[in-house]
Amino acid sequence: MANHNSNNAANVLHPHITPMSTYLKVAGVLFALTFLTVIAHQFHVQLGAFAGPIAFLIAAVKAAFVLMYFMHLKDDTNMNRMIFSTGFFFLIVLLLFSVVDIATRVTEVSPL
């Protein structure tokens, strides 16, 4: 049988009960941000160079809501938050290396 030792609180599963109203509010925010993304796409010509960063910003806010509420990261331990943060840090490093690589390329002229 399982050993139910309450002395080691770090290994005990603590369920987080979130009210349905919170999920509905978060879902409403996600729908509103999706609608905002569609509106931003309609004005992508007027936004010019800011269209991409605005779309990425909206997507980042939506991802944060999903991580915090639907994946329960808001109620989780600091270790799990650090693991998620490390993953995003290395994603940003990868994207920065890609941007630097593309920005520093020299255009080659074909001798033919």
BELPEBEL-V843583 format. One record per backbone hydrogen bond with DSSP energy under -1.0 kcal/mol. CO is the residue of the C=O (numbers start at 0). NH is the residue of the N-H. E is the energy in kcal/mol with one decimal. If there is no record, write none. Layout:
BEGIN
((CO/NH/E) (CO/NH/E))
END
This chain:
BEGIN
((2/4/-1.4) (6/8/-1.2) (18/22/-1.3) (19/23/-2.3) (20/24/-2.2) (21/25/-2.5) (22/26/-2.5) (23/27/-2.2) (24/28/-2.2) (25/29/-2.5) (26/30/-2.4) (27/31/-2.4) (28/32/-2.5) (29/33/-2.1) (30/34/-2.4) (31/35/-2.3) (32/36/-2.0) (33/37/-1.9) (34/38/-2.3) (35/39/-2.6) (36/40/-1.9) (37/41/-1.5) (38/42/-1.0) (40/43/-1.4) (42/46/-2.3) (43/47/-1.3) (46/49/-2.0) (47/50/-1.4) (49/53/-2.1) (50/54/-2.1) (51/55/-2.6) (52/56/-2.3) (53/57/-2.3) (54/58/-2.3) (55/59/-2.3) (56/60/-2.1) (57/61/-2.2) (58/62/-2.5) (59/63/-2.2) (60/64/-2.0) (61/65/-2.2) (62/66/-2.8) (63/67/-2.7) (64/68/-2.6) (65/70/-1.8) (66/72/-2.0) (67/73/-1.6) (76/80/-1.6) (77/81/-2.3) (78/82/-2.1) (79/83/-2.3) (80/84/-2.5) (81/85/-2.5) (82/86/-1.8) (83/87/-2.0) (84/88/-2.4) (85/89/-2.3) (86/90/-1.6) (87/91/-2.2) (88/92/-2.3) (89/93/-2.3) (90/94/-2.3) (91/95/-2.6) (92/96/-2.4) (93/97/-1.9) (94/98/-2.4) (95/99/-2.6) (96/100/-2.3) (97/101/-2.4) (98/102/-2.6) (99/103/-1.7))
END
